[in-house]
Amino acid sequence: MDVFIPLDHPAFAGHFPGQPLLPGVSLLAEVLEAVLRDPALSAQIGPAPRLGAAKFLSPVRPGSTLSIRFTESATALRFEVTVAERAVASGHFERAP
């Protein structure tokens, strides 16, 4: 699933002047929105999603396209986010009981 981060995304304002980068919370919001757009994935995390872990590996700059991949396990919905094949984040949401 691909998500384009526009040059004028509001999260870049003040984060950081001259060297804008997408805050981690905004990146996670994009991942969660991608999950919620897919009914099958959304059902796995339920109505009250819980983030089990997140790692931020590389900065995301304005105009980037996030490629988000999901893998399922018995206990979690794992995600990996790349930009132009460069890993930028990974983690997992706990599965709904």
GUFI-35925 format. One record per atom (N, C-alpha, C): atom name; x, y, z. Coordinates in steps of 0.001 Angstrom, whole numbers, always signed. Layout:
BEGIN
<rec><atome>CA</atome><xx>X</xx><yy>Y</yy><zz>Z</zz></rec>
...
END
This chain:
BEGIN
<rec><atome>N</atome><xx>+855</xx><yy>-1156</yy><zz>+0</zz></rec>
<rec><atome>CA</atome><xx>+0</xx><yy>+0</yy><zz>+0</zz></rec>
<rec><atome>C</atome><xx>+912</xx><yy>+1233</yy><zz>+0</zz></rec>
<rec><atome>N</atome><xx>+668</xx><yy>+2154</yy><zz>-908</zz></rec>
<rec><atome>CA</atome><xx>+1491</xx><yy>+3362</yy><zz>-1004</zz></rec>
<rec><atome>C</atome><xx>+726</xx><yy>+4589</yy><zz>-520</zz></rec>
<rec><atome>N</atome><xx>+1441</xx><yy>+5470</yy><zz>+170</zz></rec>
<rec><atome>CA</atome><xx>+866</xx><yy>+6717</yy><zz>+677</zz></rec>
<rec><atome>C</atome><xx>+1839</xx><yy>+7844</yy><zz>+352</zz></rec>
<rec><atome>N</atome><xx>+1357</xx><yy>+8836</yy><zz>-392</zz></rec>
<rec><atome>CA</atome><xx>+2187</xx><yy>+9991</yy><zz>-740</zz></rec>
<rec><atome>C</atome><xx>+2114</xx><yy>+11033</yy><zz>+369</zz></rec>
<rec><atome>N</atome><xx>+3268</xx><yy>+11552</yy><zz>+777</zz></rec>
<rec><atome>CA</atome><xx>+3348</xx><yy>+12607</yy><zz>+1793</zz></rec>
<rec><atome>C</atome><xx>+3656</xx><yy>+13914</yy><zz>+1055</zz></rec>
<rec><atome>N</atome><xx>+2661</xx><yy>+14802</yy><zz>+930</zz></rec>
<rec><atome>CA</atome><xx>+2854</xx><yy>+16013</yy><zz>+124</zz></rec>
<rec><atome>C</atome><xx>+3888</xx><yy>+16970</yy><zz>+721</zz></rec>
<rec><atome>N</atome><xx>+4416</xx><yy>+17793</yy><zz>-156</zz></rec>
<rec><atome>CA</atome><xx>+5410</xx><yy>+18793</yy><zz>+257</zz></rec>
<rec><atome>C</atome><xx>+4861</xx><yy>+19736</yy><zz>+1320</zz></rec>
<rec><atome>N</atome><xx>+3557</xx><yy>+20018</yy><zz>+1251</zz></rec>
<rec><atome>CA</atome><xx>+2945</xx><yy>+20983</yy><zz>+2173</zz></rec>
<rec><atome>C</atome><xx>+2192</xx><yy>+20309</yy><zz>+3322</zz></rec>
<rec><atome>N</atome><xx>+2523</xx><yy>+19051</yy><zz>+3631</zz></rec>
<rec><atome>CA</atome><xx>+1873</xx><yy>+18347</yy><zz>+4747</zz></rec>
<rec><atome>C</atome><xx>+2034</xx><yy>+19196</yy><zz>+6009</zz></rec>
<rec><atome>N</atome><xx>+951</xx><yy>+19414</yy><zz>+6768</zz></rec>
<rec><atome>CA</atome><xx>+1037</xx><yy>+20294</yy><zz>+7949</zz></rec>
<rec><atome>C</atome><xx>+2014</xx><yy>+19838</yy><zz>+9019</zz></rec>
<rec><atome>N</atome><xx>+2347</xx><yy>+18568</yy><zz>+9061</zz></rec>
<rec><atome>CA</atome><xx>+3278</xx><yy>+18073</yy><zz>+10085</zz></rec>
<rec><atome>C</atome><xx>+4689</xx><yy>+18617</yy><zz>+9897</zz></rec>
<rec><atome>N</atome><xx>+5020</xx><yy>+19088</yy><zz>+8687</zz></rec>
<rec><atome>CA</atome><xx>+6366</xx><yy>+19610</yy><zz>+8449</zz></rec>
<rec><atome>C</atome><xx>+6571</xx><yy>+21008</yy><zz>+9026</zz></rec>
<rec><atome>N</atome><xx>+5500</xx><yy>+21731</yy><zz>+9281</zz></rec>
<rec><atome>CA</atome><xx>+5611</xx><yy>+23097</yy><zz>+9805</zz></rec>
<rec><atome>C</atome><xx>+6336</xx><yy>+23079</yy><zz>+11157</zz></rec>
<rec><atome>N</atome><xx>+7515</xx><yy>+23649</yy><zz>+11194</zz></rec>
<rec><atome>CA</atome><xx>+8280</xx><yy>+23745</yy><zz>+12432</zz></rec>
<rec><atome>C</atome><xx>+9017</xx><yy>+22468</yy><zz>+12811</zz></rec>
<rec><atome>N</atome><xx>+8989</xx><yy>+21459</yy><zz>+11984</zz></rec>
<rec><atome>CA</atome><xx>+9621</xx><yy>+20178</yy><zz>+12339</zz></rec>
<rec><atome>C</atome><xx>+10566</xx><yy>+19739</yy><zz>+11234</zz></rec>
<rec><atome>N</atome><xx>+11605</xx><yy>+20184</yy><zz>+11040</zz></rec>
<rec><atome>CA</atome><xx>+12475</xx><yy>+21185</yy><zz>+11639</zz></rec>
<rec><atome>C</atome><xx>+12783</xx><yy>+22230</yy><zz>+10570</zz></rec>
<rec><atome>N</atome><xx>+12850</xx><yy>+23492</yy><zz>+10926</zz></rec>
<rec><atome>CA</atome><xx>+13121</xx><yy>+24532</yy><zz>+9926</zz></rec>
<rec><atome>C</atome><xx>+14417</xx><yy>+24264</yy><zz>+9156</zz></rec>
<rec><atome>N</atome><xx>+14309</xx><yy>+24293</yy><zz>+7827</zz></rec>
<rec><atome>CA</atome><xx>+15467</xx><yy>+24068</yy><zz>+6982</zz></rec>
<rec><atome>C</atome><xx>+15770</xx><yy>+22601</yy><zz>+6716</zz></rec>
<rec><atome>N</atome><xx>+15299</xx><yy>+21709</yy><zz>+7557</zz></rec>
<rec><atome>CA</atome><xx>+15513</xx><yy>+20266</yy><zz>+7406</zz></rec>
<rec><atome>C</atome><xx>+14216</xx><yy>+19521</yy><zz>+7770</zz></rec>
<rec><atome>N</atome><xx>+13133</xx><yy>+19760</yy><zz>+7020</zz></rec>
<rec><atome>CA</atome><xx>+11858</xx><yy>+19164</yy><zz>+7421</zz></rec>
<rec><atome>C</atome><xx>+11871</xx><yy>+17640</yy><zz>+7371</zz></rec>
<rec><atome>N</atome><xx>+11245</xx><yy>+17037</yy><zz>+8392</zz></rec>
<rec><atome>CA</atome><xx>+11060</xx><yy>+15603</yy><zz>+8400</zz></rec>
<rec><atome>C</atome><xx>+9737</xx><yy>+15273</yy><zz>+9057</zz></rec>
<rec><atome>N</atome><xx>+9157</xx><yy>+14164</yy><zz>+8640</zz></rec>
<rec><atome>CA</atome><xx>+7857</xx><yy>+13753</yy><zz>+9144</zz></rec>
<rec><atome>C</atome><xx>+8010</xx><yy>+13224</yy><zz>+10568</zz></rec>
<rec><atome>N</atome><xx>+7270</xx><yy>+13795</yy><zz>+11520</zz></rec>
<rec><atome>CA</atome><xx>+7351</xx><yy>+13284</yy><zz>+12896</zz></rec>
<rec><atome>C</atome><xx>+6882</xx><yy>+11828</yy><zz>+12963</zz></rec>
<rec><atome>N</atome><xx>+7449</xx><yy>+11082</yy><zz>+13875</zz></rec>
<rec><atome>CA</atome><xx>+7092</xx><yy>+9674</yy><zz>+14027</zz></rec>
<rec><atome>C</atome><xx>+5614</xx><yy>+9451</yy><zz>+14260</zz></rec>
<rec><atome>N</atome><xx>+4997</xx><yy>+10318</yy><zz>+15045</zz></rec>
<rec><atome>CA</atome><xx>+3564</xx><yy>+10157</yy><zz>+15314</zz></rec>
<rec><atome>C</atome><xx>+2750</xx><yy>+10321</yy><zz>+14035</zz></rec>
<rec><atome>N</atome><xx>+3175</xx><yy>+11185</yy><zz>+13142</zz></rec>
<rec><atome>CA</atome><xx>+2484</xx><yy>+11357</yy><zz>+11863</zz></rec>
<rec><atome>C</atome><xx>+2682</xx><yy>+10145</yy><zz>+10967</zz></rec>
<rec><atome>N</atome><xx>+3876</xx><yy>+9576</yy><zz>+10987</zz></rec>
<rec><atome>CA</atome><xx>+4138</xx><yy>+8373</yy><zz>+10214</zz></rec>
<rec><atome>C</atome><xx>+3261</xx><yy>+7228</yy><zz>+10721</zz></rec>
<rec><atome>N</atome><xx>+3170</xx><yy>+7070</yy><zz>+12039</zz></rec>
<rec><atome>CA</atome><xx>+2322</xx><yy>+6020</yy><zz>+12606</zz></rec>
<rec><atome>C</atome><xx>+852</xx><yy>+6257</yy><zz>+12278</zz></rec>
<rec><atome>N</atome><xx>+427</xx><yy>+7504</yy><zz>+12249</zz></rec>
<rec><atome>CA</atome><xx>-956</xx><yy>+7820</yy><zz>+11875</zz></rec>
<rec><atome>C</atome><xx>-1232</xx><yy>+7368</yy><zz>+10447</zz></rec>
<rec><atome>N</atome><xx>-271</xx><yy>+7540</yy><zz>+9552</zz></rec>
<rec><atome>CA</atome><xx>-444</xx><yy>+7103</yy><zz>+8163</zz></rec>
<rec><atome>C</atome><xx>-545</xx><yy>+5578</yy><zz>+8094</zz></rec>
<rec><atome>N</atome><xx>+245</xx><yy>+4881</yy><zz>+8903</zz></rec>
<rec><atome>CA</atome><xx>+187</xx><yy>+3417</yy><zz>+8943</zz></rec>
<rec><atome>C</atome><xx>-1184</xx><yy>+2969</yy><zz>+9456</zz></rec>
<rec><atome>N</atome><xx>-1644</xx><yy>+3571</yy><zz>+10539</zz></rec>
<rec><atome>CA</atome><xx>-2944</xx><yy>+3209</yy><zz>+11102</zz></rec>
<rec><atome>C</atome><xx>-4065</xx><yy>+3496</yy><zz>+10111</zz></rec>
<rec><atome>N</atome><xx>-4014</xx><yy>+4624</yy><zz>+9433</zz></rec>
<rec><atome>CA</atome><xx>-5043</xx><yy>+4948</yy><zz>+8429</zz></rec>
<rec><atome>C</atome><xx>-5044</xx><yy>+3911</yy><zz>+7310</zz></rec>
<rec><atome>N</atome><xx>-3866</xx><yy>+3430</yy><zz>+6925</zz></rec>
<rec><atome>CA</atome><xx>-3787</xx><yy>+2391</yy><zz>+5897</zz></rec>
<rec><atome>C</atome><xx>-4457</xx><yy>+1108</yy><zz>+6378</zz></rec>
<rec><atome>N</atome><xx>-4248</xx><yy>+753</yy><zz>+7635</zz></rec>
<rec><atome>CA</atome><xx>-4905</xx><yy>-428</yy><zz>+8204</zz></rec>
<rec><atome>C</atome><xx>-6418</xx><yy>-244</yy><zz>+8185</zz></rec>
<rec><atome>N</atome><xx>-6881</xx><yy>+923</yy><zz>+8618</zz></rec>
<rec><atome>CA</atome><xx>-8313</xx><yy>+1158</yy><zz>+8732</zz></rec>
<rec><atome>C</atome><xx>-9021</xx><yy>+1197</yy><zz>+7380</zz></rec>
<rec><atome>N</atome><xx>-8292</xx><yy>+1496</yy><zz>+6303</zz></rec>
<rec><atome>CA</atome><xx>-8889</xx><yy>+1485</yy><zz>+4964</zz></rec>
<rec><atome>C</atome><xx>-9134</xx><yy>+67</yy><zz>+4446</zz></rec>
<rec><atome>N</atome><xx>-8508</xx><yy>-921</yy><zz>+5053</zz></rec>
<rec><atome>CA</atome><xx>-8659</xx><yy>-2308</yy><zz>+4619</zz></rec>
<rec><atome>C</atome><xx>-9483</xx><yy>-3061</yy><zz>+5671</zz></rec>
<rec><atome>N</atome><xx>-10724</xx><yy>-3432</yy><zz>+5339</zz></rec>
<rec><atome>CA</atome><xx>-11587</xx><yy>-4073</yy><zz>+6346</zz></rec>
<rec><atome>C</atome><xx>-10984</xx><yy>-5323</yy><zz>+6990</zz></rec>
<rec><atome>N</atome><xx>-10278</xx><yy>-6147</yy><zz>+6219</zz></rec>
<rec><atome>CA</atome><xx>-9691</xx><yy>-7361</yy><zz>+6783</zz></rec>
<rec><atome>C</atome><xx>-8586</xx><yy>-7035</yy><zz>+7789</zz></rec>
<rec><atome>N</atome><xx>-7735</xx><yy>-6071</yy><zz>+7461</zz></rec>
<rec><atome>CA</atome><xx>-6682</xx><yy>-5666</yy><zz>+8398</zz></rec>
<rec><atome>C</atome><xx>-7278</xx><yy>-4988</yy><zz>+9625</zz></rec>
<rec><atome>N</atome><xx>-8255</xx><yy>-4132</yy><zz>+9396</zz></rec>
<rec><atome>CA</atome><xx>-8901</xx><yy>-3409</yy><zz>+10490</zz></rec>
<rec><atome>C</atome><xx>-9527</xx><yy>-4376</yy><zz>+11499</zz></rec>
<rec><atome>N</atome><xx>-10135</xx><yy>-5440</yy><zz>+11004</zz></rec>
<rec><atome>CA</atome><xx>-10748</xx><yy>-6429</yy><zz>+11892</zz></rec>
<rec><atome>C</atome><xx>-9705</xx><yy>-7099</yy><zz>+12782</zz></rec>
<rec><atome>N</atome><xx>-8489</xx><yy>-7228</yy><zz>+12296</zz></rec>
<rec><atome>CA</atome><xx>-7443</xx><yy>-7875</yy><zz>+13085</zz></rec>
<rec><atome>C</atome><xx>-7026</xx><yy>-7061</yy><zz>+14303</zz></rec>
<rec><atome>N</atome><xx>-7060</xx><yy>-5735</yy><zz>+14185</zz></rec>
<rec><atome>CA</atome><xx>-6631</xx><yy>-4913</yy><zz>+15319</zz></rec>
<rec><atome>C</atome><xx>-7799</xx><yy>-4430</yy><zz>+16163</zz></rec>
<rec><atome>N</atome><xx>-9023</xx><yy>-4577</yy><zz>+15649</zz></rec>
<rec><atome>CA</atome><xx>-10214</xx><yy>-4246</yy><zz>+16421</zz></rec>
<rec><atome>C</atome><xx>-10466</xx><yy>-2758</yy><zz>+16556</zz></rec>
<rec><atome>N</atome><xx>-11503</xx><yy>-2405</yy><zz>+17345</zz></rec>
<rec><atome>CA</atome><xx>-11926</xx><yy>-1011</yy><zz>+17465</zz></rec>
<rec><atome>C</atome><xx>-11026</xx><yy>-142</yy><zz>+18350</zz></rec>
<rec><atome>N</atome><xx>-10164</xx><yy>-771</yy><zz>+19122</zz></rec>
<rec><atome>CA</atome><xx>-9253</xx><yy>-24</yy><zz>+20000</zz></rec>
<rec><atome>C</atome><xx>-7833</xx><yy>-523</yy><zz>+19757</zz></rec>
<rec><atome>N</atome><xx>-7211</xx><yy>-113</yy><zz>+18634</zz></rec>
<rec><atome>CA</atome><xx>-5879</xx><yy>-627</yy><zz>+18286</zz></rec>
<rec><atome>C</atome><xx>-4830</xx><yy>-318</yy><zz>+19354</zz></rec>
<rec><atome>N</atome><xx>-3932</xx><yy>-1278</yy><zz>+19546</zz></rec>
<rec><atome>CA</atome><xx>-2817</xx><yy>-1099</yy><zz>+20486</zz></rec>
<rec><atome>C</atome><xx>-1515</xx><yy>-1294</yy><zz>+19740</zz></rec>
<rec><atome>N</atome><xx>-683</xx><yy>-282</yy><zz>+19788</zz></rec>
<rec><atome>CA</atome><xx>+633</xx><yy>-357</yy><zz>+19170</zz></rec>
<rec><atome>C</atome><xx>+1552</xx><yy>-1117</yy><zz>+20116</zz></rec>
<rec><atome>N</atome><xx>+2083</xx><yy>-2246</yy><zz>+19648</zz></rec>
<rec><atome>CA</atome><xx>+2956</xx><yy>-3060</yy><zz>+20488</zz></rec>
<rec><atome>C</atome><xx>+4397</xx><yy>-2592</yy><zz>+20458</zz></rec>
<rec><atome>N</atome><xx>+4837</xx><yy>-2103</yy><zz>+19293</zz></rec>
<rec><atome>CA</atome><xx>+6223</xx><yy>-1639</yy><zz>+19144</zz></rec>
<rec><atome>C</atome><xx>+6330</xx><yy>-818</yy><zz>+17869</zz></rec>
<rec><atome>N</atome><xx>+7277</xx><yy>+104</yy><zz>+17884</zz></rec>
<rec><atome>CA</atome><xx>+7583</xx><yy>+890</yy><zz>+16684</zz></rec>
<rec><atome>C</atome><xx>+9055</xx><yy>+1282</yy><zz>+16721</zz></rec>
<rec><atome>N</atome><xx>+9710</xx><yy>+1167</yy><zz>+15569</zz></rec>
<rec><atome>CA</atome><xx>+11100</xx><yy>+1596</yy><zz>+15420</zz></rec>
<rec><atome>C</atome><xx>+11156</xx><yy>+2553</yy><zz>+14244</zz></rec>
<rec><atome>N</atome><xx>+11827</xx><yy>+3667</yy><zz>+14448</zz></rec>
<rec><atome>CA</atome><xx>+12018</xx><yy>+4646</yy><zz>+13386</zz></rec>
<rec><atome>C</atome><xx>+13468</xx><yy>+4535</yy><zz>+12926</zz></rec>
<rec><atome>N</atome><xx>+13646</xx><yy>+4190</yy><zz>+11676</zz></rec>
<rec><atome>CA</atome><xx>+14962</xx><yy>+3816</yy><zz>+11177</zz></rec>
<rec><atome>C</atome><xx>+15635</xx><yy>+4874</yy><zz>+10314</zz></rec>
<rec><atome>N</atome><xx>+14835</xx><yy>+5736</yy><zz>+9688</zz></rec>
<rec><atome>CA</atome><xx>+15382</xx><yy>+6716</yy><zz>+8759</zz></rec>
<rec><atome>C</atome><xx>+14365</xx><yy>+7838</yy><zz>+8589</zz></rec>
<rec><atome>N</atome><xx>+14809</xx><yy>+9080</yy><zz>+8374</zz></rec>
<rec><atome>CA</atome><xx>+13855</xx><yy>+10190</yy><zz>+8253</zz></rec>
<rec><atome>C</atome><xx>+13028</xx><yy>+10129</yy><zz>+6965</zz></rec>
<rec><atome>N</atome><xx>+11814</xx><yy>+10680</yy><zz>+7050</zz></rec>
<rec><atome>CA</atome><xx>+10923</xx><yy>+10808</yy><zz>+5898</zz></rec>
<rec><atome>C</atome><xx>+10833</xx><yy>+12291</yy><zz>+5564</zz></rec>
<rec><atome>N</atome><xx>+11197</xx><yy>+12618</yy><zz>+4344</zz></rec>
<rec><atome>CA</atome><xx>+11227</xx><yy>+14008</yy><zz>+3884</zz></rec>
<rec><atome>C</atome><xx>+9963</xx><yy>+14350</yy><zz>+3099</zz></rec>
<rec><atome>N</atome><xx>+9682</xx><yy>+15656</yy><zz>+2929</zz></rec>
<rec><atome>CA</atome><xx>+8521</xx><yy>+16072</yy><zz>+2136</zz></rec>
<rec><atome>C</atome><xx>+8583</xx><yy>+15500</yy><zz>+717</zz></rec>
<rec><atome>N</atome><xx>+7413</xx><yy>+15127</yy><zz>+194</zz></rec>
<rec><atome>CA</atome><xx>+7333</xx><yy>+14601</yy><zz>-1159</zz></rec>
<rec><atome>C</atome><xx>+7655</xx><yy>+13119</yy><zz>-1275</zz></rec>
<rec><atome>N</atome><xx>+7802</xx><yy>+12441</yy><zz>-148</zz></rec>
<rec><atome>CA</atome><xx>+8116</xx><yy>+11007</yy><zz>-163</zz></rec>
<rec><atome>C</atome><xx>+6848</xx><yy>+10177</yy><zz>-368</zz></rec>
<rec><atome>N</atome><xx>+7035</xx><yy>+8994</yy><zz>-925</zz></rec>
<rec><atome>CA</atome><xx>+5949</xx><yy>+8015</yy><zz>-1010</zz></rec>
<rec><atome>C</atome><xx>+6295</xx><yy>+6860</yy><zz>-82</zz></rec>
<rec><atome>N</atome><xx>+5429</xx><yy>+6659</yy><zz>+909</zz></rec>
<rec><atome>CA</atome><xx>+5602</xx><yy>+5555</yy><zz>+1847</zz></rec>
<rec><atome>C</atome><xx>+5057</xx><yy>+4285</yy><zz>+1220</zz></rec>
<rec><atome>N</atome><xx>+5819</xx><yy>+3214</yy><zz>+1243</zz></rec>
<rec><atome>CA</atome><xx>+5325</xx><yy>+1893</yy><zz>+864</zz></rec>
<rec><atome>C</atome><xx>+5165</xx><yy>+1114</yy><zz>+2158</zz></rec>
<rec><atome>N</atome><xx>+3926</xx><yy>+732</yy><zz>+2447</zz></rec>
<rec><atome>CA</atome><xx>+3613</xx><yy>+68</yy><zz>+3715</zz></rec>
<rec><atome>C</atome><xx>+3232</xx><yy>-1382</yy><zz>+3414</zz></rec>
<rec><atome>N</atome><xx>+3944</xx><yy>-2301</yy><zz>+4076</zz></rec>
<rec><atome>CA</atome><xx>+3649</xx><yy>-3724</yy><zz>+3915</zz></rec>
<rec><atome>C</atome><xx>+3237</xx><yy>-4294</yy><zz>+5271</zz></rec>
<rec><atome>N</atome><xx>+2256</xx><yy>-5149</yy><zz>+5226</zz></rec>
<rec><atome>CA</atome><xx>+1751</xx><yy>-5782</yy><zz>+6443</zz></rec>
<rec><atome>C</atome><xx>+1951</xx><yy>-7292</yy><zz>+6364</zz></rec>
<rec><atome>N</atome><xx>+2297</xx><yy>-7874</yy><zz>+7506</zz></rec>
<rec><atome>CA</atome><xx>+2354</xx><yy>-9326</yy><zz>+7628</zz></rec>
<rec><atome>C</atome><xx>+1624</xx><yy>-9699</yy><zz>+8910</zz></rec>
<rec><atome>N</atome><xx>+972</xx><yy>-10840</yy><zz>+8849</zz></rec>
<rec><atome>CA</atome><xx>+165</xx><yy>-11279</yy><zz>+9974</zz></rec>
<rec><atome>C</atome><xx>+876</xx><yy>-12387</yy><zz>+10745</zz></rec>
<rec><atome>N</atome><xx>+698</xx><yy>-12359</yy><zz>+12058</zz></rec>
<rec><atome>CA</atome><xx>+1148</xx><yy>-13469</yy><zz>+12890</zz></rec>
<rec><atome>C</atome><xx>+4</xx><yy>-13802</yy><zz>+13841</zz></rec>
<rec><atome>N</atome><xx>+181</xx><yy>-14802</yy><zz>+14652</zz></rec>
<rec><atome>CA</atome><xx>-875</xx><yy>-15209</yy><zz>+15577</zz></rec>
<rec><atome>C</atome><xx>-1194</xx><yy>-14131</yy><zz>+16606</zz></rec>
<rec><atome>N</atome><xx>-217</xx><yy>-13297</yy><zz>+16918</zz></rec>
<rec><atome>CA</atome><xx>-414</xx><yy>-12315</yy><zz>+17985</zz></rec>
<rec><atome>C</atome><xx>-350</xx><yy>-10863</yy><zz>+17531</zz></rec>
<rec><atome>N</atome><xx>+52</xx><yy>-10619</yy><zz>+16265</zz></rec>
<rec><atome>CA</atome><xx>+273</xx><yy>-9224</yy><zz>+15860</zz></rec>
<rec><atome>C</atome><xx>+57</xx><yy>-9030</yy><zz>+14362</zz></rec>
<rec><atome>N</atome><xx>-179</xx><yy>-7767</yy><zz>+14035</zz></rec>
<rec><atome>CA</atome><xx>-179</xx><yy>-7319</yy><zz>+12642</zz></rec>
<rec><atome>C</atome><xx>+1082</xx><yy>-6470</yy><zz>+12498</zz></rec>
<rec><atome>N</atome><xx>+2069</xx><yy>-7009</yy><zz>+11826</zz></rec>
<rec><atome>CA</atome><xx>+3355</xx><yy>-6332</yy><zz>+11686</zz></rec>
<rec><atome>C</atome><xx>+3342</xx><yy>-5416</yy><zz>+10474</zz></rec>
<rec><atome>N</atome><xx>+4113</xx><yy>-4339</yy><zz>+10579</zz></rec>
<rec><atome>CA</atome><xx>+4228</xx><yy>-3425</yy><zz>+9444</zz></rec>
<rec><atome>C</atome><xx>+5682</xx><yy>-3067</yy><zz>+9203</zz></rec>
<rec><atome>N</atome><xx>+5969</xx><yy>-2796</yy><zz>+7936</zz></rec>
<rec><atome>CA</atome><xx>+7275</xx><yy>-2296</yy><zz>+7523</zz></rec>
<rec><atome>C</atome><xx>+7006</xx><yy>-1155</yy><zz>+6547</zz></rec>
<rec><atome>N</atome><xx>+7672</xx><yy>-36</yy><zz>+6773</zz></rec>
<rec><atome>CA</atome><xx>+7493</xx><yy>+1138</yy><zz>+5921</zz></rec>
<rec><atome>C</atome><xx>+8822</xx><yy>+1440</yy><zz>+5239</zz></rec>
<rec><atome>N</atome><xx>+8771</xx><yy>+1593</yy><zz>+3929</zz></rec>
<rec><atome>CA</atome><xx>+9963</xx><yy>+1944</yy><zz>+3165</zz></rec>
<rec><atome>C</atome><xx>+9673</xx><yy>+3164</yy><zz>+2305</zz></rec>
<rec><atome>N</atome><xx>+10735</xx><yy>+3868</yy><zz>+1950</zz></rec>
<rec><atome>CA</atome><xx>+10684</xx><yy>+4958</yy><zz>+977</zz></rec>
<rec><atome>C</atome><xx>+11783</xx><yy>+4641</yy><zz>-33</zz></rec>
<rec><atome>N</atome><xx>+11387</xx><yy>+4421</yy><zz>-1273</zz></rec>
<rec><atome>CA</atome><xx>+12356</xx><yy>+4067</yy><zz>-2329</zz></rec>
<rec><atome>C</atome><xx>+13256</xx><yy>+2913</yy><zz>-1875</zz></rec>
<rec><atome>N</atome><xx>+12649</xx><yy>+1878</yy><zz>-1314</zz></rec>
<rec><atome>CA</atome><xx>+13325</xx><yy>+667</yy><zz>-847</zz></rec>
<rec><atome>C</atome><xx>+14233</xx><yy>+881</yy><zz>+370</zz></rec>
<rec><atome>N</atome><xx>+14190</xx><yy>+2065</yy><zz>+969</zz></rec>
<rec><atome>CA</atome><xx>+14957</xx><yy>+2347</yy><zz>+2200</zz></rec>
<rec><atome>C</atome><xx>+14010</xx><yy>+2181</yy><zz>+3385</zz></rec>
<rec><atome>N</atome><xx>+14360</xx><yy>+1329</yy><zz>+4332</zz></rec>
<rec><atome>CA</atome><xx>+13523</xx><yy>+1113</yy><zz>+5514</zz></rec>
<rec><atome>C</atome><xx>+13462</xx><yy>+2383</yy><zz>+6349</zz></rec>
<rec><atome>N</atome><xx>+12248</xx><yy>+2824</yy><zz>+6675</zz></rec>
<rec><atome>CA</atome><xx>+12098</xx><yy>+4029</yy><zz>+7501</zz></rec>
<rec><atome>C</atome><xx>+11421</xx><yy>+3728</yy><zz>+8833</zz></rec>
<rec><atome>N</atome><xx>+10622</xx><yy>+2649</yy><zz>+8904</zz></rec>
<rec><atome>CA</atome><xx>+9965</xx><yy>+2313</yy><zz>+10172</zz></rec>
<rec><atome>C</atome><xx>+9483</xx><yy>+871</yy><zz>+10132</zz></rec>
<rec><atome>N</atome><xx>+9335</xx><yy>+298</yy><zz>+11320</zz></rec>
<rec><atome>CA</atome><xx>+8750</xx><yy>-1033</yy><zz>+11447</zz></rec>
<rec><atome>C</atome><xx>+8122</xx><yy>-1141</yy><zz>+12822</zz></rec>
<rec><atome>N</atome><xx>+7289</xx><yy>-2141</yy><zz>+12986</zz></rec>
<rec><atome>CA</atome><xx>+6643</xx><yy>-2348</yy><zz>+14280</zz></rec>
<rec><atome>C</atome><xx>+5467</xx><yy>-3280</yy><zz>+14144</zz></rec>
<rec><atome>N</atome><xx>+4606</xx><yy>-3255</yy><zz>+15170</zz></rec>
<rec><atome>CA</atome><xx>+3410</xx><yy>-4088</yy><zz>+15098</zz></rec>
<rec><atome>C</atome><xx>+2296</xx><yy>-3549</yy><zz>+15981</zz></rec>
<rec><atome>N</atome><xx>+1083</xx><yy>-3887</yy><zz>+15548</zz></rec>
<rec><atome>CA</atome><xx>-117</xx><yy>-3676</yy><zz>+16347</zz></rec>
<rec><atome>C</atome><xx>-490</xx><yy>-5014</yy><zz>+16934</zz></rec>
<rec><atome>N</atome><xx>-934</xx><yy>-5012</yy><zz>+18200</zz></rec>
<rec><atome>CA</atome><xx>-1384</xx><yy>-6252</yy><zz>+18820</zz></rec>
<rec><atome>C</atome><xx>-2722</xx><yy>-6648</yy><zz>+18207</zz></rec>
<rec><atome>N</atome><xx>-2925</xx><yy>-7936</yy><zz>+18034</zz></rec>
<rec><atome>CA</atome><xx>-4192</xx><yy>-8427</yy><zz>+17493</zz></rec>
<rec><atome>C</atome><xx>-5304</xx><yy>-8246</yy><zz>+18516</zz></rec>
<rec><atome>N</atome><xx>-6500</xx><yy>-7984</yy><zz>+18007</zz></rec>
<rec><atome>CA</atome><xx>-7667</xx><yy>-7851</yy><zz>+18881</zz></rec>
<rec><atome>C</atome><xx>-7963</xx><yy>-9198</yy><zz>+19554</zz></rec>
<rec><atome>N</atome><xx>-8405</xx><yy>-9167</yy><zz>+20796</zz></rec>
<rec><atome>CA</atome><xx>-8726</xx><yy>-10436</yy><zz>+21484</zz></rec>
<rec><atome>C</atome><xx>-9963</xx><yy>-11103</yy><zz>+20880</zz></rec>
END
